Amino acid sequence: MLNALWTPTVAGKISLPHRLAMSPLTRNRATPDGVPTELNAEYYAQRASHALIITEGTQPSEDGQGYMATPGIHTDEHIAGWRKVTDAVHKADGRIVIQLMHVGRISHPDNTPHHRQPVAPSTIRPAGQMFTASGMQEMPEPRALTTEEVAATVDDFRGAAAAAIAAGADGVEIHGANGYLIHQFLFPTTNQRTDQYGGSLDNRIRFAVEVATAVADEIGADRTGIRFSPGNPFQLGDLTEDDTHELYPHLVRALAPLDLAYLHLAHGGDEELLGTLRELWPNTLILNRAGTDITTRAKDIENGIADVVTVGSLALANPDLVERVRAGAPLNTPDPATFYGGGAAGYTDYPTHTA
């Protein structure tokens, strides 16, 4: 069954040597200004044997930042920092796309460069706390974007995509999952707007489709992927989904004509919905089935449910995961205590099986 992992494929114009890719994972190791460093370059280059690296969420604007020490891709300094990363990955014969992540209301002013109130579709405060330099704090009520500001945010994504390509990335992934800004527009629990971005299904998907269209127009649809988490219980800020079987097929139908490189799904366990989206999506489908072993993920490729599968924490703990799986070698155990701790510990110091 694992043989299904090792056949080449493509994601748009990106040629993949096999089908085991690295999922986006927040690591909080950029500078306070959001600039990737040599440490980030080493970390990603270590994992270059994955079919495709999808980077950690990267803010397309100052408003898009939610967490401390996350990278940006909207200044010249960001571009230069990401160039170190992409050069290192390409030197190691890898492929890398930068994930564009605007967090929307999942933020705190202490974590952003301008210290302003978070923005969102509507003034609905998220549940939960945010880690800041002074400790855990409640996330505040966000400010609702004006209609004009929504259009400006679409342009932020466009500009960030261009910056990602200028930094040497092979493409970008638009983050529309896990309770962040694009996801916040999709459901009435976080979107109670009365303009063209709220109310009906067509209105609630409008922002996602406009962002995807703008990015594809800027850098090419064949370099553009998009990620959703339909029915996934891990939705930040207490975002709830109440019409997934209507909304996500409607959304995928609207996106399909754009001819994007891939659709990346963080699977929430609804097999019927997954099957429907597989049928509707005409191009490469990347699937993250969190918490399962490699054999289970390979079965999704063998059965045609997915074209590529992603791994998260296994990729953190096993920079040489591809080589280990091929050799049948034992896997390192991830150390959650180091995931967001900063520095090399639990980041670049995991041993390889040949060390």
N, C-alpha and C positions, 0 to 999 in steps of 0.2 A: 504493500500500500504506500510506503514512503517513496516509492519510485515516482509517484505522481508529483512530488515536490521538485524533482530535478530536471523537468523539461523546460526549455526556454519559452518565453512568451514576451509580450509587449504591453506597455501601458502608454497608449498614445504613441509618441515618437521615442519613448524611452524603452530601449531594449533591455530585457531582464534575463539574466543567465539561468535563473531558476525561479521558484515561486514562494520562497520563504523570506518575508520582508520584515522590517523593523517598524513597530508602531510608534506614533508620537508619544513622548513621555516627558512631562515637566521635570526639570532637574535643578533649576535655580542656581546656576553656576555662571551666569553672565556678570559683567560689571554692574554697578549701581545705575549706570547710564544705558544698560541694555546691550553692551557691546560684547560679542563672543571673543574669547581669548584663546591662547595656545592650548590651554587645558581642554576647552571645548573641541578644538580641532583634533587633539589626541583621542578624546573619547569617541568621536564619530568615526575617525579613521580606523580605530580598533575594530569597529563593527562593519567595515566596508564590504565584507563578504556576504552580507545579507543582500537579497535580490534588489532591494530598494530600501534606503533609509528615509523615513519620514521624520523630520525633526520635531523637537518640542514646539509647542505653541509659541508663536512669535508675533508680537503686537505690531499692527500696521500703522499705529498712531499713538500719541501720548494717551488719548482717551481709552485706547484698547488694552492698556496694561492693568492687570489685576493683582499680580503677585510680585514679591520682591525678587530682584535679580533674574528676571526673565528677559530673554533677548528681544530686541526690536529689529525692524527692517524698514526704517523710514528716515534715516539720516545717512550722511556720507560715512560717518564713523561705524554705523551698523554694517553698511555694505563692506567696508574694509575688514571688519571683524569676521563677517560671514565668508569673505573670500579666503581667509586662512582655513576655514573649515572645509569649504568645497574643494579647494586645492588639495588638501590633505586626503580627503575621501577619493577624489579622482586619481591621485597618485597611487592610492591603494587599489585602484581598479573598481571603485564603487560608484553608485549612483545615488543622488540625494535630492530630495525636494523639501522646500521650507514650508512648514505649515503656518498659514496666516490665521491668527487667533485674536479676535476682538472679544474681550470678556464681558462687555456690557455692564450689567449690574453686579456681577461677581467680582467685586473690587472694594478697595478702601482708599480714601484720599492719601493716606500716609504712604501708600505703595506706588504712587504715580509721580512723575516729575513735576507736574503742575499743581498737585494737591487739590484738584477740583472734585466736586461731587461726581460720582459715577453716572453714566448715561445708559438709557435703556429705551425700549419701545414705550413703556408706561411707567408711572410712578408707583411701582409695586415693589416693596422692600423684600429682598431675598431672605430666606431663613438661613441661619448659620453664622459662623464667625470666620474672620480672615486673620491669618498670621501677619503681623507687622513688626517693625523694629522694636516697638514697645510692648509686644506680646499679642495675644489673641484679642480681637475687637469685633463687636457686632458689625455686620455690613450695613451701611446706611441706606436710607431710601434713595433711589436714583432719581435723576432728572430725566424727564421724557424728551427725547430728541424731537425737534421741530421737523416738519416735512422737508424743509430745505437742508437741515442737518443730516437727515437720512441720506439724501442725495450726495452730500459732501462725504459721508462715511463710505458710500459706494466708491467714490473717487479715492478715498484713502486706501481701500483694498486694491484698486487699480494701480496706484502709485507704488504700493508695497510689492505687488507682483513684479512690476518693472524693476524695482530695486533688487529683488531676489535674483532675477536673471542677470542683472548687472554684477551681482555678487558671485556668479558662477553656478547657481543652482540649476539642476536639470528641469525644474518645474516647481510648482507650488501645489499645496493642498489647502483648500478653503475649509476652515473648521466650522461646521454647522451643527455640532453635536454638544452633548453633555451640559446643557444649560447656559451656554455662552450666547453672545448677542444674536447671531443668526437664528439659533434655536429659540431664543426668547421671542422672536417675531412670529414663530410658527403656531403658538398655542395661546388661547384666550387667558390662561392662568397668568401669563406674563405680558400679554398684548391686548389691551383694551382700547386701542386707538379707534378714532372715528374718521380718519383720512383714508387714502387709498392703500395704506399698509395694515389696516385692521378690519376685522369683521369676517368677511367671506373667506373661503379657502384661497381663492385667487389673490385676494389682498394680503393674506397672511404669508403666502409663499413669495410674494412679489420681491421682498428685499433679498431673499436667497437667490432668486433667479437673476435679479439685477446685478448682484455681486458676481455671480458666476459668469454672466454675460460680459461684464466689464473686464474681468480678469482674462477671460478667453480672448476678447478683442485685443487686449494689450499684449499678451505674450503667446497667444495661440492656444486653441482648445486642446491641442495634442500635448501641451505641457501643463494642463490644468486638471487637478483632481478635486473632489469634494467629499467631505465626511459627514455622516449622520449617525445618530444612535437611536433608532426607532424602538420604542418600547423598552429601552434599557433602564433598569432601576437606578443606575448611577446618573442622576440628573441634578446638577448643583443648584442650590438656592431653593429647593423644594418646588422645582418646576414639575408639573404633572401633565401628562399627555392623555387626552380623553377621546381623540378620534384618529388614532394612528392608522387604522385600516382605510380611512378615507383620505387623510392628509398625505401620507407618504407616497402612496401610488400617484396621487395627483401631482405631487412635487416632482417625482421621478419622471412622469410623463412630460412635464414642462421642461425639465432639464435635458431629456434625451436628445432633442433636436440640436442642442449646442455641440454635440459630438465631443464631449469632454474625454480626457484620457482615461479616467477611471472614477468609479463610485466606491467609497470606502465605508463599510458599515460596521459599527460597534454593536454586535448582535446582543439583543436583550432577551432572547429566549423564545420569541414568537416565531416558530418555524413556518407557520402559514404565511405570515407577512414577509418573511425572508424569501420564501418561494415566489411570492407575487412580485417582489422587487427584482428578483433575479430574472423573471420572465420579461419585465418591462424595460430593464436596462440593456442597451444594445452593445455596450463596450465592456472593457475589463471591469470585473467586480472584485474588489479586495475585501476580505472578511476578517474581522477580529472576533474570535470566539474566546473571550477571556476566561481564564481559569481551567482551560482544557489542555490536554497533553498534545504533543506534536502529531501523534498518530491520529487523534480525533480531527485535528485541523487538516491533515493530509487527506482524510476521507472526504472533506468538503470539496476538495479539488477533484478527487477521483469521481465523485458523484455529480460534478458539474454545478454545484451550488456556488462555488467560488473559483476564480481564476488564479488568485494569489491570496495567501493568508499572512497575517501579521502576528507578531509576538511582542509582548511588552516587557514584563519583568524578567522573563527568561533572557531577553536580549541584553538587559542591564547586567545581569550576573554572569553572562556567558558571551563575552565579546566575540568569541570564536564559535558561536552556537552552530553555524552551518557546518563547520568542520567536525564538531562534536557529534551532531546528528548523523552525518555521513559515516562517521567511524563507529557509531554506537557507543561513544564514550559517555561516562557519567557527567551530569550537569551540576554546576555550582548552584548553591541556594542563594536567592536574593536576600539582601540585608535591608529591610525596610527602614531601619533606624538611620541609614545613610542616604536615603533617596533624595532628601531636600537639605542635607546638612552642609553642603558647600565643601570645596576642596576635593582632593583626589580619592579620599576614602569612600569606597563603595561606588566609585565613578570610573577611574582608570586603573584601579589596582586589583581587579579580579584576575585570577590566574588563568592561563590557557592550558589546555590539556596536554600540550607538548612542552610546557615550561618545566 
